[in-house]
Amino acid sequence: MSDLPAVDVHSAAAEQAAEIATARRDIARIATAGSVDDGKSTLIGRLLFDSKAVFEDQYAAIERASRGDYVDLALLTDGLRAEREQGITIDVAYRYFSTPRRTFVLADTPGHVQYTRNMVTGASTADLAIVLVDARKGILEQSRRHAYLAALLRVPHLVVAVNKMDLVDWSQEVFEAIRDEFRAFAARLHVPDPTVVPVSALRGDNVVTRSDAAPWYDGPSLLEHLESVEVAGDANLTDVRFPVQYVIRPQSDAFHDYRGYAGTVASGVLRPGDAVAVLPSGRTTTIAGIDGPRGPVDVAVPPMSVTVRLDDDLDVSRGDMLCGPDGGPEATQDLDALVCWMAEEPLRPRQRLAVKHTTRSVRAMVKEVVHRLDVNTLDHEEEAGELGLNDIGRVRLRTTQPLFVDDYTHNRATGRFILVDEATNATVGAGMLVPH
């Protein structure tokens, strides 16, 4: 027996150590994309299994549910009954796993054209997108569509996984042809040189560890790249944007005069003593203090959820925004945006919708459908007049009240919004603001 004293895992010191360890570990959000049957769910299942993120009872359950000659790891993410029966992904499935170097949030998005809107949902907050390509089929229309959407959504990093390489005998010629074709397409999207990895998700080659099956490939395995890609530097730490979500007034004996403004830091860095402006009033003040879930903090950065206390008693409510005294967002009622339409009923001029932007909700009317985009040729269809289900096009809207916005290329958090059908409260569109 050891003479060392037992460690109280519930002590304040242990909790603080756990919190520091969690804070220091990077979190990377990843979305998978690609055409139907390219193996997205199998790839994620392989990542989970080979990185020891699957419990024995989970593995036993999917082993019993597998219908072929092998354990179908895709069942780890395909949770809906309709998905398992058809062998496809319909909904966005989120899975979480960790390695000693990083924590991952994986979004498995559908490949079918009719579920393109679900892919937009999964990729909208991603740090990295993995586009799968079947080595036998090459780059298909949906592969191009998803690569274009990833570029449109400004996903900072793009990885191409050329899957099912074992079915083409690990042909170097096949891999290089797909790699060169995709890089040429990515160049038209102004995407920096994407990483291309040959893999076999079914057998696990080059997914978590390097494989001897492709001696001609000298790059990293997929997981090695996911662990090493830099994601912390992608956040905008220059422009202070803090949308107010909730005003906290306990009005208790212990906190009789407490007034704080809760929300998530969208961009920039907040510190006590910093000067800030409050929109829409434009009044300026300084930050008296910042409170986190476990007490006061000295600095708040994206995407921390905090409560900000101000030196002056200003009229601040939900939907207002704290920003730097200089270089604030544009206050406008005219939105010029690329919209991905997600409803069966087309988007047409003079249509009335609700717009939700950060924590602010306003009503709006569609002024004009400027053009529709052809995702294969990247051409603009100027005479479209409307947007159908899964169409992407440039749309101009007029809101009833000002919104505090930035271009999406400059700030993903304040440059995007969703469109809501007021009658059904269903989300019918996602928009990204473009430069005028």
C-alpha positions in Angstrom: 0.0 0.0 0.0 1.1 3.5 -0.7 1.9 5.9 2.1 0.6 8.9 0.1 -2.5 10.6 1.4 -5.8 10.0 -0.4 -6.8 12.8 -2.7 -10.2 14.5 -2.2 -11.5 14.8 -5.8 -14.2 17.2 -4.5 -11.8 19.6 -2.8 -11.5 23.2 -4.0 -7.9 22.5 -5.2 -9.0 19.5 -7.2 -11.9 21.3 -8.8 -9.6 24.2 -9.7 -7.1 21.8 -11.2 -9.8 20.1 -13.3 -11.1 23.5 -14.5 -7.6 24.6 -15.5 -7.0 21.4 -17.4 -10.3 21.8 -19.2 -9.6 25.4 -20.1 -6.2 24.6 -21.5 -7.3 21.9 -23.7 -8.2 23.1 -27.2 -11.7 22.5 -28.5 -12.1 21.9 -32.2 -15.5 21.8 -33.9 -15.6 19.7 -37.0 -18.2 19.1 -39.6 -18.2 16.3 -42.1 -19.6 16.7 -45.6 -19.7 14.9 -48.9 -22.0 13.0 -51.2 -24.3 10.1 -50.3 -22.5 6.8 -49.3 -19.0 8.4 -49.3 -18.6 7.0 -45.8 -19.0 10.0 -43.5 -20.7 8.2 -40.6 -18.2 5.2 -40.9 -15.3 7.6 -40.7 -16.6 9.3 -37.6 -17.3 5.8 -36.1 -13.8 4.8 -36.9 -12.4 8.0 -35.2 -14.5 7.3 -32.1 -13.6 3.6 -32.0 -9.8 3.9 -32.7 -9.4 6.8 -30.3 -11.0 4.7 -27.5 -14.1 6.9 -27.2 -16.6 4.0 -27.5 -17.7 2.0 -24.5 -17.8 -1.8 -24.7 -21.6 -2.0 -24.4 -21.9 0.5 -27.2 -19.7 -1.6 -29.4 -21.6 -4.7 -28.5 -24.8 -3.0 -29.4 -23.7 -1.9 -32.9 -22.1 -5.4 -33.4 -25.5 -7.0 -32.8 -27.2 -4.4 -35.1 -24.7 -4.7 -38.0 -26.2 -6.6 -40.9 -23.1 -7.2 -43.1 -19.9 -9.2 -42.7 -18.3 -6.4 -40.6 -19.2 -4.2 -37.6 -21.0 -1.2 -39.0 -19.3 1.7 -37.2 -21.7 4.1 -38.9 -24.4 3.0 -36.5 -22.5 5.0 -33.8 -23.8 8.2 -35.4 -26.9 7.1 -37.4 -29.3 7.3 -34.5 -32.7 7.7 -36.3 -34.6 4.5 -37.2 -35.0 5.8 -40.8 -31.3 6.4 -41.0 -30.4 2.8 -40.0 -33.0 1.3 -42.3 -31.8 3.2 -45.3 -28.1 3.3 -44.4 -28.0 7.1 -44.7 -27.7 10.2 -42.6 -30.7 12.5 -42.3 -30.3 14.6 -39.2 -27.1 16.3 -37.9 -25.5 13.9 -35.4 -23.2 15.4 -32.8 -20.5 13.3 -31.1 -17.8 14.2 -28.7 -14.4 12.7 -28.0 -11.0 13.7 -26.6 -7.4 12.9 -27.1 -4.6 14.0 -24.9 -4.0 17.0 -27.2 -7.5 18.2 -28.0 -11.3 17.9 -27.4 -13.4 17.4 -30.5 -17.1 18.2 -31.3 -18.0 16.3 -34.5 -21.1 17.1 -36.6 -22.0 14.3 -39.0 -24.1 16.1 -41.7 -26.3 14.5 -44.4 -25.1 13.9 -48.0 -28.5 14.0 -49.7 -29.3 17.2 -51.7 -32.7 17.6 -49.9 -30.8 17.8 -46.5 -28.3 20.5 -47.6 -29.9 22.8 -45.0 -28.8 20.4 -42.3 -25.2 20.6 -43.6 -25.4 24.4 -43.3 -26.5 24.0 -39.7 -23.6 21.7 -38.8 -20.9 23.7 -40.6 -22.1 27.2 -39.4 -20.0 26.9 -36.2 -17.3 24.6 -37.4 -13.6 25.3 -37.2 -12.8 22.7 -39.8 -14.7 20.8 -42.4 -13.9 17.3 -43.7 -15.2 16.7 -47.2 -15.3 13.0 -48.1 -14.8 11.8 -51.6 -15.3 8.2 -52.8 -12.1 7.2 -54.5 -14.1 5.1 -57.0 -16.5 7.9 -58.0 -14.3 11.0 -57.8 -15.6 14.5 -57.1 -19.4 14.6 -57.5 -21.9 17.5 -57.6 -22.7 17.2 -53.9 -19.0 17.1 -53.0 -18.6 20.5 -54.9 -21.8 21.8 -53.2 -20.6 21.0 -49.7 -17.1 22.4 -50.4 -18.7 25.6 -51.7 -20.9 25.8 -48.6 -17.9 25.4 -46.4 -16.2 28.2 -48.2 -19.3 30.3 -48.1 -19.7 29.7 -44.4 -16.0 30.8 -44.0 -15.0 27.5 -42.2 -11.4 28.3 -41.6 -9.9 24.9 -42.5 -10.8 22.4 -45.1 -9.7 18.7 -45.3 -10.4 16.3 -48.1 -10.5 12.6 -47.1 -10.3 10.4 -50.2 -12.2 7.4 -48.8 -12.4 3.8 -49.9 -8.9 3.8 -51.2 -8.7 0.0 -50.5 -11.3 -0.5 -53.3 -9.0 1.1 -55.9 -5.9 -0.9 -54.6 -4.5 2.3 -53.0 -3.8 3.7 -56.5 -1.5 6.7 -56.2 -2.7 7.9 -59.7 -6.4 7.9 -58.6 -5.6 9.8 -55.4 -3.5 12.4 -57.1 -6.1 13.0 -59.8 -8.8 13.6 -57.2 -6.4 15.8 -55.2 -5.5 18.0 -58.2 -9.1 18.3 -59.3 -10.3 19.4 -55.9 -7.4 21.9 -55.4 -8.3 23.5 -58.7 -11.9 23.8 -57.6 -10.9 25.1 -54.2 -8.7 27.8 -55.8 -11.9 29.2 -57.5 -13.5 29.4 -54.1 -10.5 31.3 -52.7 -9.8 28.5 -50.2 -6.2 28.1 -49.2 -4.5 24.9 -50.2 -6.7 22.2 -48.6 -5.1 19.1 -46.9 -5.9 15.9 -48.8 -5.6 12.5 -47.0 -6.1 9.0 -48.5 -8.1 6.8 -46.1 -10.1 3.7 -45.7 -12.7 4.4 -43.0 -13.9 0.8 -43.0 -10.4 -0.7 -42.3 -9.0 2.3 -40.4 -6.1 3.0 -42.7 -4.7 6.6 -42.2 -7.6 7.6 -40.0 -6.0 7.5 -36.5 -2.6 6.1 -37.3 -0.5 6.0 -40.5 -0.9 3.0 -42.7 1.6 1.0 -44.6 -0.9 0.5 -47.4 0.1 3.8 -49.0 3.9 4.0 -48.9 3.8 6.8 -51.4 1.9 9.1 -49.0 4.1 11.0 -46.6 1.6 13.2 -44.9 -0.1 12.9 -41.5 -3.0 10.6 -40.7 -6.4 12.3 -40.4 -6.4 12.5 -36.6 -2.8 13.7 -36.5 -3.9 16.6 -38.8 -7.0 17.3 -36.7 -4.9 17.4 -33.5 -2.3 19.8 -35.0 -4.3 22.3 -37.0 -4.4 25.7 -35.4 -7.9 26.8 -34.5 -7.4 29.2 -31.5 -6.0 31.9 -33.8 -9.1 31.9 -36.0 -11.2 33.9 -33.4 -11.6 37.7 -33.9 -9.9 39.1 -30.8 -9.7 42.7 -32.2 -13.3 43.9 -32.5 -15.3 43.9 -29.2 -18.8 42.5 -29.7 -20.9 41.5 -26.7 -24.7 41.0 -27.5 -26.7 41.3 -24.3 -28.8 38.2 -23.7 -30.3 38.8 -20.3 -30.3 41.5 -17.6 -29.5 40.1 -14.1 -31.1 41.9 -11.2 -31.3 39.5 -8.1 -32.7 42.3 -5.8 -31.8 40.1 -2.8 -30.3 41.2 0.5 -26.9 39.8 -0.6 -27.0 41.4 -4.0 -29.2 44.4 -3.4 -27.7 46.7 -6.0 -26.4 44.1 -8.4 -27.0 44.8 -12.1 -25.3 42.7 -14.7 -25.6 42.0 -18.4 -25.3 38.3 -19.3 -24.3 37.0 -22.7 -21.6 35.3 -24.8 -18.5 37.1 -26.0 -18.9 37.1 -29.8 -15.5 38.6 -30.5 -12.8 40.8 -29.0 -11.4 40.8 -25.5 -13.2 42.3 -22.4 -11.4 43.4 -19.2 -12.5 45.4 -16.2 -11.7 49.0 -16.7 -12.1 48.9 -20.5 -14.2 51.6 -22.2 -17.2 50.3 -24.1 -20.1 51.8 -26.0 -23.7 50.6 -25.7 -25.7 50.2 -28.9 -28.2 51.5 -30.0 -27.9 54.5 -27.6 -24.2 55.1 -28.3 -23.6 56.0 -24.6 -20.1 55.1 -23.4 -19.0 53.8 -20.0 -16.4 51.5 -18.5 -16.5 47.9 -17.4 -16.7 47.7 -13.6 -16.3 43.9 -13.4 -16.8 40.6 -15.2 -18.4 37.6 -13.5 -18.1 34.0 -14.8 -19.9 30.9 -13.6 -17.4 30.4 -10.8 -16.8 34.0 -9.8 -15.0 37.2 -11.1 -12.7 36.8 -14.1 -9.9 39.2 -15.2 -10.5 38.7 -18.9 -13.3 37.4 -21.2 -12.7 36.1 -24.7 -14.8 34.2 -27.3 -16.8 32.1 -26.7 -17.0 32.6 -22.9 -20.4 33.2 -21.3 -20.1 35.9 -18.7 -22.0 38.7 -16.9 -20.6 42.2 -17.5 -21.1 44.9 -14.8 -20.8 48.6 -15.9 -19.7 51.7 -14.0 -22.8 53.7 -15.0 -26.5 52.9 -14.7 -27.4 52.9 -18.4 -30.6 51.7 -20.0 -29.4 48.3 -21.4 -31.7 45.5 -22.3 -31.7 42.2 -24.3 -30.8 42.8 -27.9 -28.5 45.7 -27.1 -24.7 45.3 -27.8 -21.6 46.3 -26.0 -18.7 47.2 -28.3 -15.5 49.2 -28.3 -15.7 53.0 -28.3 -14.2 53.0 -31.7 -14.7 50.6 -34.6 -18.2 49.5 -33.7 -20.5 47.5 -36.0 -22.7 49.1 -38.6 -26.2 49.9 -37.5 -28.5 49.3 -40.5 -32.0 48.4 -41.5 -30.9 47.3 -45.0 -29.4 43.7 -45.2 -27.5 42.5 -48.2 -26.8 38.8 -47.7 -26.3 35.4 -49.2 -29.2 33.3 -48.1 -29.5 29.5 -48.0 -33.2 28.9 -48.2 -34.5 25.9 -46.2 -38.3 25.8 -46.8 -40.5 24.1 -49.3 -42.3 27.4 -50.1 -40.0 29.6 -52.2 -38.5 32.8 -51.0 -40.1 35.7 -53.0 -39.9 39.5 -53.0 -42.2 41.3 -50.6 -42.4 38.3 -48.3 -42.5 39.1 -44.6 -40.2 37.2 -42.2 -38.7 37.6 -38.8 -34.9 38.1 -38.5 -32.9 36.8 -35.6 -29.5 38.3 -35.4 -27.3 37.6 -32.3 -29.8 38.3 -29.4 -31.9 40.8 -31.4 -35.1 39.8 -33.2 -36.9 42.2 -35.7 -39.4 41.9 -38.5 -38.3 42.3 -42.1 -39.5 42.3 -45.7 -37.8 40.8 -48.7 -36.9 43.7 -51.1 -35.2 41.8 -53.9 -33.8 38.4 -54.9 -30.7 39.7 -56.7 -29.5 36.4 -58.1 -29.3 32.6 -57.5 -26.0 30.8 -57.4 -25.1 27.7 -59.4 -22.9 25.7 -57.1 -21.4 23.7 -59.9 -20.3 26.5 -62.2 -20.4 29.3 -59.5 -22.3 31.4 -62.0 -25.0 33.9 -61.0 -28.5 33.3 -62.4 -29.7 36.9 -62.5 -33.2 36.2 -63.7 -34.1 33.7 -60.9 -36.6 35.9 -59.1 -37.0 33.5 -56.2 -35.1 30.9 -54.1 -36.4 27.3 -53.8 -35.6 24.7 -51.2 -31.8 24.4 -50.7 -31.1 27.3 -53.1 -28.4 29.8 -52.3 -28.7 33.4 -53.6 -28.1 37.0 -52.9 -31.1 38.7 -51.2 -31.8 42.2 -50.0 -34.1 42.8 -46.9 -35.4 45.8 -45.0 -35.9 45.5 -41.3 -38.3 47.4 -39.0 -35.5 48.2 -36.6 -31.7 48.6 -36.9 -29.4 45.6 -36.5 -25.7 45.9 -35.4 -23.8 44.0 -38.1 -20.4 43.3 -39.6 -19.6 41.6 -42.9 -19.5 37.8 -42.5 -16.0 37.7 -43.9 -14.9 40.0 -41.0 -16.9 38.6 -38.1 -18.8 35.3 -38.3 -20.7 35.9 -35.1 -22.2 39.3 -36.1 -22.3 38.7 -39.8 -24.9 36.0 -39.8 -28.6 35.7 -39.1 -31.5 33.3 -39.4 -34.9 33.9 -41.1 -38.0 32.7 -39.2 -41.6 32.1 -40.5 -43.7 34.2 -38.1 -46.7 31.9 -38.6 -45.0 28.6 -37.8 -41.9 29.8 -35.9 -39.9 27.5 -38.2 -36.4 28.5 -39.3 -36.6 28.9 -43.1 -33.3 30.5 -44.0 -29.8 31.3 -43.0 -28.1 34.5 -44.1 -24.5 35.7 -44.4 -23.9 39.4 -44.8 -21.8 40.4 -47.7 -20.0 43.7 -48.5 -22.1 46.3 -50.2 
